[in-house]
């Protein structure tokens, strides 16, 4: 038996660990929204954009909401 436990218990733990790993990867991809497109030609050195698109979109939306709030409430 692997690690001194029975096969059914080992398989349950293996399944739970894999499910947890896949769920975590999906959560990270949903939060950061990575750009998974593959360009037809590879970028030249120095041209690669490495910013997180999802983070940038949320940051811009928050800034726009703050500006709208300030305009409505006349806050400096």
N, C-alpha and C positions, 0 to 999 in steps of 0.2 A: 504494500500500500504506500502511495506517495505521502511523504511527510508524516507517516504514522497515523493517518486517518483512513476511514473506509472510502471505497471508490465512489459511492453515491454522494457522500459529503464532499469529497474532493471535486466532483463534477459540478455540484451546486455552487461551491465557492468559485470555481473557475467561471461558470456562467454568470454569476453575480459580478465578478470583477470585470469581465469583458463588457457586460451591459453597462456598468458604471463608467468604464473607459469610453465607450462609444457615446454615451449620453453626455459626458463632459466635453468631448470633442465637438459634438453637435451644438452644445450650449456656447462654446467659445466661438464657433463659426457664426452663430446667429447674433452674438453680441458685437463682434468686430467686423463682420461682413467683408471678408477678404476678397480681393479681386482675383478670381481663379481663371481668368481668360488667358489664353496663350497667344502671344503676338505671332504674326506670320514670320517676321524677321526678328532675330534677337536684338535687344537694345545694345547700343555701343557703350563702351565704358563711360560712366558718369551720367548716363541718361536714365538709369533705372529709378523709378519712383517707388519709394518704400513706405509711404504714409498709409495709415489705416483709414480707409474710406468711410467705414461706419462711424468711427469716432469723430471724423471731420464733419460728417453730416449732422450728428447729434450736437456737436459744438456750435455749428452755424445756426441750427434751429434754436438752441438755447439763447444765443446772442440776439437773434431776431425777436424772440419772445421777450427778452429783457428790454430791448429798445421799444417794443410796443407797449410794455407795461409802464416804462418811464414816460412815454408820450401821453398815455391815458391819465396817469396820475401826476404829471408835471413834476417828476423827481429828477434832481441833478445827478 
